Amino acid sequence: MDIRERNKTRDGIPAQAAQVTNAGRTATAVLEANGTGESYASKPEELARILEARRGERHCIVLQSFPDPDAISSALAHKLIASRFDIECDIGYDGIVSHHENIALIELLDIDLTRICERDELKQYSGSVFVDNQGTTSGLTDRLTEAKVPVVAIVDHHELQNILQAEFTDIRDASATATIYAQYLQALAPLEYGNSEHTRLATALMHGIRSETLGLSRAQPADYLATGYLAEFVDQTTLDSILSVERSRKSMDVIKSALEMREMRENYSVSGVGYVRYEDRDAIPQAADFLLTEENVHTAIVYGIVRKPGEREMIIGSLRTRKPTLNPDAFIKEALGANEKGRFYGGGRREAGGFEIPVGFLAGTFDDEFMRRKWKLYDAQIKRRLWTKIGVHEATEIADAEVEE
Ligand SMILES: [Mn+2]
């Protein structure tokens, strides 16, 4: 069944009520009830069977192009589980690790990520594993398919994307992929106290779950079970250092522009921040998080043109919402549509979504006037689509007038 269909049923019950109903049940029952009523209790066993059949192989764990703590920690957990089956894994990505918290996570926990570039041979892998994504947000997906590397597993909590078929699939409505992996670990590779590798993994997963739940304030029963399990293995000092890393000056500038440029209608706060350096791309979701903290705002959308030197130019945007009836995946797909190949410009999960629209023919840096007009044009078009979806119409004309000035 489509995960969105299942969400609808669940969303019929207010989140609070659902949590109260879950109280007092056994751990497994809560895990099952937390999502959809479908049982996930047998998933670790199923994963073990698949990995057993691939003993001795080498796999590539694929992260989204811009890995976040949830993805990084989940990949680390997958790597540990796979090692129990003599499967060696590289954790691969093709973009950039830019958010300061992510860099701190990798540095402080000594995590080995492999940046895979154009010339790297992918045929060396006997299988690929997608964690915290389903192939839509990585440039490696098409390359692995071309190299005929079979998809061994997909473990994710985003809406079902249906672009890859895997031997093992666990896509559920969880807060974090790290929450799912904490469950797998308990069943397949229980953490041991005093093992430094396990301490690093538990710390990373704790950070992954915290970052997906706004520091646990949005946590669900399954997240408390996961963090409850991880807690005794976590290195609190390291976790504190990761969390206290300051935002870069450039990120602060993007957040400032988002605040200045925001337009508010019907409790939606929409802000186009103009050109953003590739390294500062993660400031866009941070700015959306920030705009969501304003009173009377239930949904914030921030976007900008991101330029990767010498390469593609994209409109990159983030949506954050507190509105229980707003499905970010459907909202973005319906508002912005798909390209000529039918691939949607974006999607999402509960409370968050993102989009990437190639600038294409207009890409490139020219004089200031050209750059200013280009931004105005894209800004106007995105606002037109968003306001139309939201149901505000007069704003479209304002945007048109600005472009024609
Ligand atoms: Mn995630």
Boltz pocket constraint, residues with backbone or C-beta under 6 A from the ligand:
constraints:
  - pocket:
      binder: B
      contacts: [[A, 70], [A, 71], [A, 132], [A, 157], [A, 175], [A, 176], [A, 177], [A, 212]]
      max_distance: 6.0
